[in-house]
Structure formats: C-alpha cells, structure tokens
Amino acid sequence: MAALPYRRAPELISGTSTRYPVVIVGAGPVGLCVAIDLARHGVQCLLLDEDDRTSEGSRAICFAKRSLEILDRLGVGQRAVDKGVVWNLGKVFLRERLLYQFDLLPESGHKRPAFINLQQYHLEQFLIERLEETAVDVRWSNRVTGVTRHADGVSVTVGTPDGVYALECDYLLACDGARSTVRALLGLEARGQVFRDRFLIADVKMEASFPTERWFWFDPPFHPGQSVLLHKQADDVWRIDFQLGWDADPEAEKQPERVMPRIRAMLGEHVPFRLEWVSVYTFRCQRMERFGYERVFFLGDAAHQVSPFGARGANSGIQDADNFAWKLALVLQDKAPAVLLDSYDAERIPAADENILNSTRSTDFITPKSHASRMFRDAALQLAERHPFARALVNSGRLSLPHAYAATPLSTPDRERFVGRMKPGTPCVDTPLSAGETRTWLLDQLGDDFCGVYFAGAQAPDPALLARLQGLSRLQLAVRPLLLCTAGCAGAWRALGISVFEDSEGLFASRYDATPGTLYLIRPDQHVAARWRHLELRALREALARAVGQQVEEQTA
C-alpha cells in the first residue's frame, strides 16, 4: 500500500493556532464516514490520523445491510458491493457434519444483501477517495498529543514529522479506535469484560471451491476441541479464525511455522495457498460510561468494543457516525439546540449495550468457561442437527442488526393504531419504487434531511392535500415531501406536473402498514421520527421540534 501524502500543516508555517468547527481524530471507517457525512451537510472539518496508510489485513470484513445503506447515502455503497463478496447464507457444523443453515435475508424487495465481505483497507480506500471530493482537510502522520476541554471548545496539540502545533475546535470527535489516544489523554476509560481466550486470524490467498457463505465449525476434526470460522473476501482472499485457548502464546502462534500446519490440516496437503496476514486477538466487550463529554464525543471502537463474532464492531461504529453527524450539523448551523447532542448517548448507549449483550452471549457459547455451560453447549449442538427448536440455542455469533431507538426522546409516540415493525425510532426498511420505466428504492429517495413520506394509495390529486404537502418544505426546518401512490395510479399526479413514485410491488404499503393518507416523518439518518394516518401540519411541527431536541408540550389524546 502506497503511503498517503503528508503535508506540512499551515499552523506550522504561520506559527498561529487555527480554530475549526470540528476536528476528527482517526481516519478508519468511522472517522471517514462521519467526515464525509458532515461535509455533505456543509460543515467544515479537519481530519487527523497518526498513520500514513490504510489498515493492514482483513480486520473488519463483514459489512451489514444497514451499513451498506449508510454507505449508499455517503456515495460509496455501490463500490463496496461491487468489490465485496455478497452473502446471505450461513452454515454451522459440528465436527464434519452440517447441523443447519440459515438465511439472513429470506425475503426479496431489498436493494442490498444481508452482508458483504470486504477487507477493511478496501473500504477505507473507497472512503478516502470519496473524501477527496469534499472540502475536508485530511492530515496524515498527524498524531494528537494533547487535549484540553474548555466551556466553549477544545484545545488540541498535534505532533508531526516537522514539529508540534496547536489548534482549537468547537467539537472534537474521537474515532481513534479501541486504544483511543484521546480517551487516554482525558483520563477516561472503557470498562467491561475481557474473555480468557485467544483467536488466530489468518488471511489466506487461494483459489478454492468453497461457496460464498459463512461457515462455522464446532470441534472440527482438523482443529479438535476448538472452533473455526471461514469467510471469503475480495481478491480470492479467505479469512480463517482459529480458536486457540487462553494459554496460547500470541507471539509464537503468529509465526508461519505454527500457522501453516493449521491451515494445511484444514485445507489438505495439496491445496496451494499463500499467507497474507496473521493476527492474534482476545475478546473484549466493554464501553465508556458516556460517549459525550461536553464538546468531546467518542464514536466506534473508541467508545465501545465487542468480540468479532457477530460483525458488530465496524457496523455499530458506522451507525454511530450516521446517528451523530446530522445532529452536530444542525447544532452548528443554529437549526437545533445543543441539547440535541445529548440524544447521541440516549440512542447509541442502548445500541452498544445490545451489541455487548449479544457478543457476550456468543462468546460464552463459543468458549464456555464452566462445566455446566459446556454441558449446555454440547447438548444444544447435539439436538440442533435433528430438532429445529434447538437451533435457536446454538450461538456461533448473533449477526449485526441495526438498533431501534425504542426509548429515544426524539420520537413522537403513535396516537393511532399501526401494526408491524416500523415504529418510531426504527431504521427505515427499504422497498422498491418506480417512476415511469425507472426502478428505484425508497432509501435512495429519502436523502440527507428530514423527509415526509406521504402515501396517497389510489387517491386522485387533491388541491388541499397538495397545498399541505408543499407546506412541509416551508416549515422553519424544511421537510422534503416524498409522495408515493399505488402501482398504476401515478398518471393523474404526473399530469399536474407533480413528482410521484409508485409502490411498484406493494411492499411499502405492507411493510409500513400504510393506508391512503398515511404520513411518515423520517430523520436525516433514515430512522422513523413519527407517523400518522392523516397529515396535520400542527402535529408534524411538534414532532419535528421533538426530533431536533426542542421541548414540546404534551397534548392530551
């Protein structure tokens, strides 16, 4: 990998300190995503990273459907899918026998698959190239050496190959990973559980006939008494995770003379392969007490860490960025009160706790630490082969799903009856739409700002309705209207010059329990803020105020 360009900082040349609205520390996937998102909202950012290269090895590889939808909005989703390995199917084995398989996206009508496998360095490169199209100032080989918080901002000192300089910012975003420098400089820590086990990651280059599925073995004959996970990545690179046990020597296990025999035992003596990267890791499930400390906010692994089984680390970090960027943009643009930023903790701490709970359960099942838990694990595995009920007990990693902000203060509770899963606080589920001969997707039409999705069904155009819809864009905080109708009913609307999309397969109506007149208020991060059976501007104004952190007087039913 070629070195990323280092440039002498302007502060070193001028000898003065510059103040920025936002400084982001760490140019991994999370820092890059939040920088791009802020730039899309018109916020000036400075991005610092102590390294001059993208990451090595596979590290994060499994990017979930929700992350791909966020990457679509940021402009790199298609590149990631085109380069990555698409998969929906997983298989679980006990020794050499297939216990069962599962499909993570059994229904049709989604733009993106359940997962892709893509080495982290590929995604970072796509994001860096996308960032180059923005006005974000990126500085490689710039290491943060000091952080001081003030009532109205943050002071930062930065070390470079040419010396140390100082700068100021309104907000500092720490996206600098599990060993966060910012967290250490502020004397903060993440607390939780460290699991007494070790795993070896081996990235292997080979041409193999394995299908593009997630394969997990308990007690395989080629690695008895332990577990193994296999994933295919881009460029014919396969990732293999070998459980080693707590007593394994991490440095010794990374040596080729220890790694190669394990891989040959798995693949066979005559399968050619090349070892590309090796690492040994220990499970950690922990988080900071808070993610926001006045004007310093922590995102991704800097705020919380989970074990890799379940693919919850990078995916939850990308969702942190998705949650925080629009809020900070509104605050900096004086469109929302600063208290809106408190909702980052209110929404993302429960998300982190959900991920830690699932990761802890997975780890306890994969690496049982008591005789009783091992007996339970072995019994569940034996039953799962023949009895479907037992498969729910087998835990080889509960795979990442987006968190629904059930208790968020930003949502307006339903006052009318709806059924289904699209409750306020829930991330929007995609559905296919059409405009004439053009096929598109709901999430592609929601955009980066508040959107009011109105479902007209088979209704004919109504001048009063049109006036109310047009009024959405004239609110103090504009809401862009998105008009949907039943398949075959768009002609009358388009004859009046009105943009409308057809619910071409009826999936919006079914997934969103939408009847004619239903309106959904969607946040910039594509989570549902409120929904109604009929459009009332007063109710929408109140829901919009609540969604940006303003106090709303409760109305009696």
N, C-alpha and C positions, 0 to 999 in steps of 0.2 A: 504494500500500500504506500503510495506516494505521500510525502509529508504535506500537510496543509500549510498554506502560506502564513508565515509570521510577518507582522508589520509593526514597526515602532509606533507606540501609542502616541497620539497627539499631545497628551499630558506630559510625556517625557520631553517632547520638543519644546512646548511652551513653558513648562515648569509651573503650570497652574492646574488647579483642580476643576473638573467639569461636573456639572450636575445633570443627571439623566432621569427621566420619569421612571424607568425600570432598568435594573441590572439583573441579568440572569446568570447564575453560576452553574456550569455543567452543560456540555453540548452532546449529551446522549439523546436517545429518542425523546425523553420527556422535555428536556430543555429546548430541543429543536422544535418540538411541537408547540410548546407554549410561546416561543418566539415568533413562529410563523403565524399563529392564531392572533397574537397581539398586533402584529404588523397588518394583518387583514382588517383589524378594527381601527387602524390608523394610529397606533401607539408606538412612540419611539422607544427602541430597546437597544441595550448593549449586552452582548452575549460573550462571556468569558469561559475559556476552557484551558486547563493546565497542560493538556496534551497537544500534539500536533498531528494526530492520526485518528482514524475511526477505530472502534474496538476490534480486538482480535478474537477469533474463534466464534462459535455459534452463540454463546451466552443466551440472550433471549432469542427464541426462534419461533415460538407458536403465537401468532397474532390472530386474535379472535375477531369474529364478525363485527362486534361493536367498534373495535379499534380500526378495522378496515373502513367502516362507515365514517369515523372521525377523519381518517387519512384521506378519504374521498373529499371531504369538505376542505381539507388543507391542500389538496391538489396533487397528492402522490399515491392515492389508493390504487389506481389502475396500474401504475408502475410496479407497486408491491405485489399485486395479484399476478401480473404477467411474469414476474421474475420468480415468485414463490411457488411452492408445491401446494396445491389445493387438496384439502381432505375434509371429510365429514365422518368417516368411519373409524372406529377403534376396535381392537380385539384384545381380549385378556386370556392368557394361557396359564395353566398350572402344569409345571414340568413341560412335557412336549404336547399336551392336549389343549385344544381350544375349549375354553369354558363357555364363552359367549362373545357376542359382538354388539356394538351399539352405534346408532346413527345420531349425530349431534344436530342435524338439520333435516328431519324426516319430511318436512313439508316444502312444497315449491312456493314460488312467488317471492323470492328474496334476491336482491342483486348480488349479495356477497355470500360466500360459503361460510360454514361454521368456523373454519380455521384455514390459514395458510402457514406453511413452514418457510421461514426466510431468515437467513443469518442476520444478526443484528447489524453487522457492518454494512450490509447492502441497504437496509432501511435507513441507516444513518447517512449513507451517501446520497440517497434519494432526497432526504430531508435537507441536507446541506445544499444540494443543487437547487432545491426549491427556495431555500432561504436566500440564496444569491440573487433571486429575482425580486427581493424585497429591499427595504431601506435599513434593515437591521445591521448594525455594526458588529461583526464577529471577530474576536481576537483570540487566536490560538497561541499556545505557550504563554498564557497569562494566568498565573496562579494567585488566588486570593490568599493574602497573608494576614489580614486584619479586618475585623468587622466591629463597628460601634453603632449602637442604636441611639437615635435621638427622638424627641417627641414629633418632629416634623420630617424625619428622613433617616437615612443610614449613611455612615461614612465607611468607605472601603479602601484598603490598601492592596496593591496588586504588584506581585513580583514578576519580572520578565527577564529575558537574556540581556537586556540593556539597562536594567535597574528597576527601582521601585517607584511607583507613582500612586497618587491618591485621587479618588473621585467621590462624588456624592450621588445619592439617588433618592427618589421618593419612596420606592419599594424595591426590596431585594428578594429575588426568588431563588431558593436553594434547590437545585436539581442535580446535585453533585454526588448522588449515589449513596450506597449503604455506609460507606466510610466518609460521610459528608464532612468536608473541611469547615463549612460554615457552621454546622451544628457543633463541632468541636470548639471552634473559636468562641462561640457564645456560651460554652459550658453546658450545653444541653445534651440529652442522650435519648436513645430509643431503648425501651425495656420490653422484655418478653422472655421467650423460651429458646434455648439453644439445645437442639436434639443430639443425642450421643450416637451419631452415625456419620459415616462419610460415603460419598459417592464419587466415582470417577466419570468424567465426561471425556469421550473420545470422538473427535471429528474425523471421519474416515472417508477418503475419496475412493470410490469404486463403482463399477457398473454391476448392479445387482438386480435380480428379478423380483425382489420384494415389492408388493403393492404400496401405493402411497396412502398408507394407513398408520395409525398409532398402534404399535404392538407393545404390550407389557407382559412380562413373564414373572410369575412367582415360582421360585425354586426350579429354574431351568436346568436341564442335565448338563449344559455347558458352563454353568456357574452355580453349582448346587448350594442350597441353603440361603441364597440371596435373591435379589430381584434385578431385572434388566428392562430397560426401556429403549425402543428403537423408533427413530423418526427419519424420514427422508427430507433433505433440504435441497436448495437450489444447487446447480452445477455438479450433480451426482455426488454430493457430499452427504453422508449419513451420520447422524448423531446417535451414539450409543452411551447410555448411562448405566454403569455397573455399581451396584451396592457393594461396599467394601467392609462395612463394620467399623465400630468406633476405634478399635485397636490398630487399624491400618496406619502405616506411616505415610503421610501425604506426599512428602518429597520422594520417597522410594517408589510409591505407586505410580508417579508420573513418568518414571524412567521407561524408555522404549522396551527394555528387556523384561519389564513387568507388564506393560500394556499389550505388546504384540501377542504373547501367548493367549491372553484372554480373548482377543478378537479372533485369532485363528481357531480357538476352541468353539467359538460361536459360528463362524462362517465356514469352517472347513480348511484343511491344509492347503488346498489348491486354488482358493479364490484369491485373485490378486487385489491388493488394496494398498493405499498409501496413507500414512498417518499424518493429518494436517495440524491438529491442535489437541492438547490434553490439559485438563484441569481437574483438581480435586476440591470438592466443596462440602460444607457442613450445613445442615438445615438450620434456619433461624426463622422464627415467627415473632416479630416484635414491632412496636411502633412508638412514636413520640407521644407524650401526654397530649399535646396540642400540635396542630400543623401551622397555626398562625401566631406569631409573637409580635404584636403591634405592626410594624411595617416590614417584617421579615416573614416569609412564607416558605414552607417546605413541601416539595412535590416528589412523587415517585419514591424510589428506594431511600432517599434522604429522610423521608417521613415514616416509612413503613417497609418492612421486609417480610417475605413469605418464602416457604420452601418452593422449589421449582415445579414439583408435581402439581399440575393443575393450571399452569401457564397464567398465573395471576399477578406476577410481578410487573413486567413491562405493560401488560394490558391495563392494570389498575393505574399505573403511572400516566399513561396516555389519557385515561379518563380523568385523572386529577387535572391535567393541563386543560382538557376540554371543559371541565367544571369552572376553573378559576379564571381563564383568560377573559371571557366576556364580562365577568363581574368587575375585574380590575379595569377594563377598558371603560365601562360605564362610570365608574367612580372617578377615574382620571379625567373624563370628559364632562364631569359635573352633571351627569344624567341620572345618577343614583347616589344615595348617601353612603358614606364609608362603612356603615354598619352592614351593608350588603356583603362585605368580605367576611364577616363572621359566619355567614352561611357556608363558607368553604369547610370549616370544621364541622358544622352541623350536618353536612351532607357526606363529606368524604371520610370522616372518622367512622361512622357506621359502615361505610363501604369497606374500609380497611379491616374493621373487626369481623365483617362477614368473610373476607378473604382469609384472615388469620384463622378463624374457626374452621373453615373448610380445609385449609392447608394443614392445620394441626391434626384434624381427624384423619386426613390422608396419610400423614407421616406416622401417626400412631398405628394405623393399619399395616402400612408397608414395613415398618420397623417396630414390632411390638416389644415393649420393654418389661413385660411381666409374663409369668406362666399363664395366668388367666387370659390376658389379651391375646397371647399366641394361640391358646386353645380356641378362643372365639374366632380368630382369623382363619385358622386351619379348617374349622368346621364350616364357616361360611364359604370357603373355597371349595370344599368337597361337595356341598349342597348345590352350589351355583351351576354346576355342569348340567344337572337334570331338573332343577327346580327354579323357575323364573323368579319366585319371591326372594330367593337368597341372593340374587344378583344385585339387588339394591343394597345389600350389606357389604359387598365387595368394593373396596375403595382403593383404586390404583391412581387416584388423583381426580377429584371433582373439578371438571374443567371450567375455565373462566366464563362467567356470565356477567353482564352489566348489573350494577346495583340500582334498585328502585328506591328513590328517596322518599320513603313512606312517611317519615316524620318531619320532613323539611318545613321550615317556616315560610318558604317561598310559594308553596302551593295553596290553592283555594279548594277546600273540600267540596265534593259533589253535593248538590242540593236536590238533584234529580236522580232517578234510578238509571244506572248503567250496568251492563254485565261485561264480563271479560277482563282482561289483564291491563288495559290501557288506563290505569288510574293516574290521577295527578301525582307527579314525581317520577313516573315511569319513563324510561327512554323510548322514543318512538320506534315502532316496528315498521319496517319497510313494506311497501306494497307497490305493484306495478301500476302505472298510469299510462294514458295515451293522449296525444294531441294530434288529431288527424292521423296521418300514417306514421307518426313518430312515437316510438315507445320510450318511456322514461320511468323514473322511480320517485316515490314520494320524498325520500330523504334528499334527493338531489334538488328538489324544488323548495325545500324549507329555508335554505340559505343560512346566513350568519347572524340574523337579527330575530326579533320577535315576529312570529308568523301566526296569523289567524286562519286556520283551515276550516272552511265552510263547506258542508256537504249539502248540495241542493237536491240530490236524488234526481227524480224525473220532473221536478218543478219547472214551469216556464219562467222566463225572466220577469221579475217584479221590480218596478222602478223604486219603490220604497226600500226594498231589500238592497238594491244596488247602491242607493244613497248611504245606507248604513255600512255596507262593506267599504265604500270609498272613504267613509269617515274614519276607518281604522288607521289609515295612513296619515290622518291629520291630528291624531292624538299627540299629546305632549311628548311621549316616547312612541315613535311611529311603530305600528304593527302592519306588516305587509300582508294583505289578504291573498289567500290561495283558494280558488273556487274549484270544487270538484262536483261532478254530476254522474249519474248513472250512464253506463255504456249506451251509446246511441242517442243521447239527449243533448249533445253539445251544440248541435247546429243552430238552435234558436238563440243561444247566448252569443255564438260567434257572429251571427248575422248582425248583432248590435255592436260588433267590434270589441267584445269582452273576452279576455283570455280565460279559458276554462280547460280543465283536464278531466278526462273520463276515467272513472273507476273501472278500467277495462275488464277485469276479471272478478269484480265484486268483492275483492279482498279488503279494500279499505272499509266498506260498509260492515263486513263481518268481523274484522279484527278490531275495529274501533267502535263497534256497536253503534254505527252511525245511521240515523234516520233523517229524512228531509228536514233541514233546519238546524242540524247538529253543528256546533262550533267548538273547535279545539284551539286553545291558546298554547302555542309551542315556544319554549325558551330558545335562546340562541344556541344552546348545547343540545337541542333536539329532545329535551325532556318535556313532558306534558306539564303545563302550569295550571290549567283549569279547563273545564269543558261544560257545555250547556246544551240543552235540547233546542233552545231558541236564542238568537242573537239579541242581547240587550247591552247597549253601549255603557250604561252605568255599571253593570256587573263586570264588564270587561275592563273598564277603567280601574275598578277596585282590585281585580285580580292582577292587573298589570302593575299597580302600585305595590301590591304584596310581593310580586315576583322580583322586584328590584329593591326589596328591603324596607319599604316605607310602611309606616304603621297604618292599618286600615281598621276603622271602627266596625266591629262585628254587626251584621244585620240579622234581625230575627227572621226565622223562617216564616 
